[in-house]
Amino acid sequence: IDVPRNRVTFQTWDEGNGTQRFPVIGADAATFEAFEIPGAGGDFGRDARKVFEGPKKIKWADPKSFRFLGSNFRDDRAVFRDDRAIFMRHGIGRNIVRVDGADPDTFTRITPGVWRDRERVFYGLQGFVPRDIASFRILDHAGWARDDQAIYWYGRELPGVDADSFAICAADDTFARDATDGSRGVDLPGGR
């Protein structure tokens, strides 16, 4: 941290690359501090107005209330929150990004990779509103869920499915049947 020049530098080392230094662009050196988030991994810093992981700014994160919420475990995506929003590691660069529309006060993990708040269910960053959030539950097969009114495949409602007779074929999680369509299975959104 170089306060007179208002520069913050993130330094890392590994056997393949040796010592590397990266500017922490936009950081205020006078108020910058490194901090740990137990259980989250990563190198975090904050100034009076922003939060950073390594040299990258975490957009929209509040430095006073930013904290670790949990891990997805399924894809090792750490989940964070502040007083206004939910954040999740995402993409090839493993950047921490805001989960649009998530309510931080009611955001909880249902199962690895699936979270919910008071109105929506989230598969990673993608949220959807089920017909009946109170009865929403994950089924024992990848991607399948239901509530008392509908059947869902990775957050997409399957229209016209008879929920009472719905069954997933054990041999193939992408094939299911119901009383109205026992021979060919349920048409999955996206051509699955």
C-alpha positions in Angstrom: 0.0 0.0 0.0 1.5 3.3 -1.1 -0.6 6.0 0.5 1.3 9.1 -0.8 0.8 7.9 -4.4 -2.7 6.3 -3.7 -1.6 2.9 -5.0 -2.5 -0.5 -3.8 -0.8 -3.5 -5.3 -1.8 -7.2 -5.0 1.2 -9.5 -4.9 1.1 -13.3 -5.4 3.7 -16.0 -5.8 3.6 -19.6 -7.2 6.3 -22.0 -8.4 5.3 -21.6 -12.1 5.2 -17.8 -12.3 7.2 -16.6 -9.3 6.3 -13.2 -7.8 3.6 -11.3 -9.6 2.2 -7.8 -8.8 -1.1 -6.4 -10.0 -2.5 -3.0 -9.4 -5.8 -2.9 -7.4 -7.5 -0.4 -9.7 -9.9 2.0 -8.0 -8.7 1.2 -4.4 -8.3 4.1 -2.0 -4.9 3.5 -0.4 -5.7 5.7 2.6 -8.6 3.5 3.7 -7.5 0.1 2.2 -7.0 -2.9 4.4 -6.6 -6.6 3.7 -9.1 -8.9 5.5 -9.9 -12.6 5.8 -13.2 -14.2 5.4 -13.0 -17.5 7.3 -14.0 -20.5 5.2 -14.1 -18.6 2.0 -10.6 -18.8 0.7 -9.3 -16.0 -1.5 -7.4 -12.8 -0.7 -9.8 -10.0 0.2 -9.4 -6.3 0.6 -11.6 -3.3 1.2 -11.5 0.4 1.3 -14.1 2.8 2.6 -16.4 2.2 -0.5 -15.4 -1.0 -2.3 -14.6 -4.7 -1.8 -11.9 -6.5 -3.7 -10.8 -10.1 -4.2 -7.1 -10.0 -5.2 -6.9 -7.1 -7.7 -10.5 -7.4 -8.8 -13.3 -5.2 -7.5 -16.5 -7.0 -6.5 -19.1 -4.7 -8.0 -21.9 -3.5 -5.7 -20.5 -5.1 -2.6 -20.7 -3.1 0.7 -17.4 -3.1 2.5 -19.0 -2.7 5.9 -21.3 -5.8 5.7 -19.7 -8.1 3.1 -19.3 -11.6 4.5 -19.2 -15.3 3.7 -22.6 -17.1 3.6 -21.6 -20.6 2.5 -20.4 -22.9 -0.2 -22.4 -24.8 -2.9 -20.0 -27.7 -2.5 -21.3 -29.2 -5.7 -19.3 -26.8 -7.8 -17.2 -25.2 -5.1 -18.8 -21.8 -5.6 -18.5 -19.7 -2.6 -21.6 -17.6 -1.7 -21.3 -14.2 0.0 -23.7 -11.6 1.2 -23.9 -8.0 2.4 -26.8 -6.1 3.8 -28.3 -5.5 0.3 -27.4 -8.4 -2.0 -26.1 -12.0 -2.5 -22.9 -12.7 -4.4 -21.5 -15.9 -5.9 -18.3 -17.1 -7.6 -19.1 -17.6 -11.2 -17.5 -18.4 -14.6 -14.1 -19.4 -15.8 -12.4 -16.5 -14.0 -14.2 -17.4 -10.8 -15.2 -13.8 -10.4 -17.5 -12.9 -7.5 -20.7 -11.4 -9.0 -24.1 -10.3 -7.7 -27.0 -12.7 -7.9 -29.7 -10.4 -9.3 -33.0 -10.4 -7.5 -31.9 -12.5 -4.5 -33.0 -11.4 -1.0 -30.1 -11.6 1.4 -32.3 -11.8 4.5 -34.0 -15.0 3.4 -31.4 -16.6 1.1 -30.7 -20.2 2.2 -29.2 -23.3 0.7 -31.7 -26.1 -0.2 -29.1 -28.6 -1.5 -25.7 -28.3 -3.2 -26.1 -25.9 -6.1 -29.6 -24.9 -5.3 -30.6 -21.9 -3.1 -33.9 -20.1 -2.3 -35.2 -16.9 -0.8 -38.7 -16.0 0.2 -40.0 -15.9 -3.4 -37.5 -17.5 -5.8 -35.3 -20.6 -6.2 -31.8 -20.3 -7.7 -29.8 -22.7 -9.7 -26.5 -20.8 -9.5 -27.1 -17.3 -10.7 -30.4 -18.1 -12.3 -33.5 -17.5 -10.2 -37.1 -18.4 -11.0 -40.4 -18.1 -9.2 -42.1 -21.5 -8.7 -45.9 -21.6 -8.5 -45.9 -22.5 -4.8 -42.7 -21.7 -3.0 -44.0 -23.0 0.3 -44.3 -26.6 -1.1 -41.2 -26.4 -3.4 -38.9 -29.4 -3.0 -36.0 -30.9 -4.9 -36.5 -34.5 -6.2 -33.9 -37.2 -5.9 -32.7 -36.9 -9.5 -30.4 -34.2 -11.0 -32.3 -31.1 -12.0 -35.8 -32.2 -11.1 -38.0 -30.4 -8.6 -41.7 -30.0 -7.9 -44.2 -28.1 -5.8 -47.9 -28.9 -5.2 -48.8 -27.3 -8.5 -46.0 -28.1 -11.0 -42.9 -30.1 -12.1 -39.6 -28.3 -12.9 -36.4 -29.2 -14.7 -33.5 -26.9 -13.6 -36.0 -24.1 -12.8 -38.1 -24.4 -16.0 -41.7 -25.5 -15.5 -42.9 -28.4 -17.6 -46.3 -27.4 -18.8 -49.0 -30.1 -19.1 -47.3 -32.6 -16.8 -49.6 -34.6 -14.6 -47.9 -34.1 -11.3 -49.7 -37.0 -9.5 -48.5 -39.7 -11.9 -45.1 -38.1 -12.7 -42.1 -40.4 -12.5 -38.5 -40.1 -13.4 -36.9 -43.1 -15.1 -34.1 -44.4 -13.0 -31.8 -45.2 -15.9 -31.8 -41.7 -17.4 -32.4 -38.6 -15.3 -33.4 -36.7 -18.5 -36.3 -39.0 -19.2 -39.6 -38.9 -17.3 -43.1 -40.0 -17.9 -46.6 -39.3 -16.6 -50.1 -40.8 -17.2 -50.7 -38.5 -20.2 -47.5 -39.4 -22.0 -46.1 -42.7 -20.9 -44.4 -43.7 -24.1 -42.1 -40.9 -25.0 -41.4 -39.2 -21.7 -41.7 -35.5 -20.9 -40.4 -33.0 -23.4 -37.6 -31.1 -21.6 -37.0 -27.4 -22.2 -34.0 -26.6 -24.3 -34.1 -29.9 -26.2 -32.9 -32.1 -23.5 
